[in-house]
Amino acid sequence: MAIECFVITLILAAIVFSFAHANRIRWVLATIPIGILPCANSIANFICTNALGIEMSDTVALTVILISATVSCIWLGIASCMLNTQKMRIPYLIVGFLFNIILGVILINHYLTV
């Protein structure tokens, strides 16, 4: 799952870069929290497997997933205040929270079944 999360992170980084290039700073700050969970999972997996030479344990994986999902959801709530209208905030929050929940469940299921 580290490779899949790395690809998600690269796609979101490209989106952030394009928003930054277009001077859409609000959307840059709104897009970054969506990439926290996959980025944290990729980094933690890389550190465990390549730097430490061990397989990432279930406890470490669950801790990384829960902390990064929490940070991401908090940032989503703060970033939603920067959006102009209520019409933009509600879908942003719903999609952002659902993304974190679904990806978190997929990652937890992966680490607990392996």
Kinemage of the C-alpha trace (Angstrom):
@kinemage 1
@onewidth
@group {chain A} dominant
@subgroup {mainchain}
@vectorlist {calphas} color= white
{ca met a 1} P 0.000 0.000 0.000
{ca ala a 2} L 2.975 2.322 0.291
{ca ile a 3} L 3.279 2.584 -3.487
{ca glu a 4} L -0.431 3.347 -3.889
{ca cys a 5} L -0.225 6.033 -1.206
{ca phe a 6} L 2.897 7.451 -2.853
{ca val a 7} L 1.037 7.732 -6.168
{ca ile a 8} L -1.900 9.467 -4.451
{ca thr a 9} L 0.580 11.860 -2.849
{ca leu a 10} L 2.226 12.614 -6.212
{ca ile a 11} L -1.149 13.298 -7.848
{ca leu a 12} L -2.156 15.641 -5.031
{ca ala a 13} L 1.267 17.332 -5.180
{ca ala a 14} L 0.697 17.996 -8.890
{ca ile a 15} L -2.696 19.511 -8.078
{ca val a 16} L -1.149 21.670 -5.339
{ca phe a 17} L 1.586 22.788 -7.736
{ca ser a 18} L -0.943 23.738 -10.409
{ca phe a 19} L -2.997 25.715 -7.889
{ca ala a 20} L 0.156 27.451 -6.654
{ca his a 21} L 1.198 28.240 -10.221
{ca ala a 22} L -2.240 29.801 -10.821
{ca asn a 23} L -1.927 31.892 -7.615
{ca arg a 24} L -4.847 30.075 -5.965
{ca ile a 25} L -3.338 30.011 -2.479
{ca arg a 26} L -6.663 29.256 -0.772
{ca trp a 27} L -6.998 26.106 -2.859
{ca val a 28} L -3.396 25.144 -2.171
{ca leu a 29} L -4.108 25.283 1.554
{ca ala a 30} L -7.375 23.418 1.007
{ca thr a 31} L -5.737 20.617 -1.007
{ca ile a 32} L -2.757 19.913 1.251
{ca pro a 33} L -4.715 18.247 4.105
{ca ile a 34} L -6.120 15.639 1.742
{ca gly a 35} L -2.574 14.416 1.104
{ca ile a 36} L -1.510 14.114 4.741
{ca leu a 37} L -2.755 10.555 5.289
{ca pro a 38} L -1.256 8.948 2.154
{ca cys a 39} L 1.975 10.927 2.551
{ca ala a 40} L 2.383 9.924 6.212
{ca asn a 41} L 1.741 6.275 5.373
{ca ser a 42} L 4.321 6.331 2.558
{ca ile a 43} L 6.957 8.048 4.694
{ca ala a 44} L 6.395 5.740 7.686
{ca asn a 45} L 6.552 2.666 5.469
{ca phe a 46} L 9.720 3.927 3.759
{ca ile a 47} L 11.414 4.667 7.093
{ca cys a 48} L 10.534 1.263 8.522
{ca thr a 49} L 11.441 -0.832 5.504
{ca asn a 50} L 14.407 1.040 4.030
{ca ala a 51} L 15.985 3.001 6.866
{ca leu a 52} L 15.373 0.559 9.717
{ca gly a 53} L 15.213 -2.620 7.645
{ca ile a 54} L 12.131 -3.995 9.405
{ca glu a 55} L 8.533 -4.522 8.399
{ca met a 56} L 6.168 -1.863 9.771
{ca ser a 57} L 4.265 -3.347 12.705
{ca asp a 58} L 0.499 -3.135 13.044
{ca thr a 59} L 0.799 -0.851 16.060
{ca val a 60} L 3.024 1.630 14.234
{ca ala a 61} L 0.802 1.537 11.150
{ca leu a 62} L -2.385 2.121 13.134
{ca thr a 63} L -0.769 4.929 15.113
{ca val a 64} L 0.433 6.659 11.946
{ca ile a 65} L -2.976 6.264 10.299
{ca leu a 66} L -4.942 7.580 13.271
{ca ile a 67} L -2.652 10.538 13.964
{ca ser a 68} L -2.395 11.594 10.327
{ca ala a 69} L -6.156 11.217 9.764
{ca thr a 70} L -6.823 13.323 12.858
{ca val a 71} L -4.408 16.046 11.752
{ca ser a 72} L -5.888 15.972 8.262
{ca cys a 73} L -9.466 16.312 9.517
{ca ile a 74} L -8.546 19.189 11.811
{ca trp a 75} L -6.779 20.950 8.932
{ca leu a 76} L -9.810 20.309 6.697
{ca gly a 77} L -12.022 22.068 9.225
{ca ile a 78} L -9.683 25.035 9.439
{ca ala a 79} L -9.211 25.207 5.662
{ca ser a 80} L -12.967 25.157 5.092
{ca cys a 81} L -13.190 28.532 6.828
{ca met a 82} L -11.055 30.019 4.040
{ca leu a 83} L -13.570 29.057 1.362
{ca asn a 84} L -15.865 31.876 0.345
{ca thr a 85} L -19.364 30.449 0.537
{ca gln a 86} L -21.285 27.842 2.480
{ca lys a 87} L -22.063 26.240 -0.887
{ca met a 88} L -18.347 25.461 -1.274
{ca arg a 89} L -17.632 24.510 2.354
{ca ile a 90} L -20.135 21.702 2.825
{ca pro a 91} L -19.089 19.579 -0.204
{ca tyr a 92} L -15.418 20.242 0.570
{ca leu a 93} L -15.819 18.996 4.140
{ca ile a 94} L -17.921 15.987 3.150
{ca val a 95} L -15.551 14.849 0.394
{ca gly a 96} L -12.438 15.535 2.498
{ca phe a 97} L -13.723 13.643 5.528
{ca leu a 98} L -14.991 10.753 3.392
{ca phe a 99} L -11.624 10.521 1.630
{ca asn a 100} L -9.823 10.288 4.974
{ca ile a 101} L -12.284 7.770 6.395
{ca ile a 102} L -12.306 5.514 3.332
{ca leu a 103} L -8.538 5.599 2.852
{ca gly a 104} L -8.018 5.060 6.588
{ca val a 105} L -10.313 2.023 6.588
{ca ile a 106} L -8.564 0.612 3.517
{ca leu a 107} L -5.141 1.077 5.134
{ca ile a 108} L -6.239 -0.383 8.468
{ca asn a 109} L -7.782 -3.361 6.696
{ca his a 110} L -4.563 -3.849 4.720
{ca tyr a 111} L -2.281 -3.795 7.751
{ca leu a 112} L -4.521 -5.988 9.890
{ca thr a 113} L -5.008 -8.671 7.231
{ca val a 114} L -1.371 -8.925 6.085
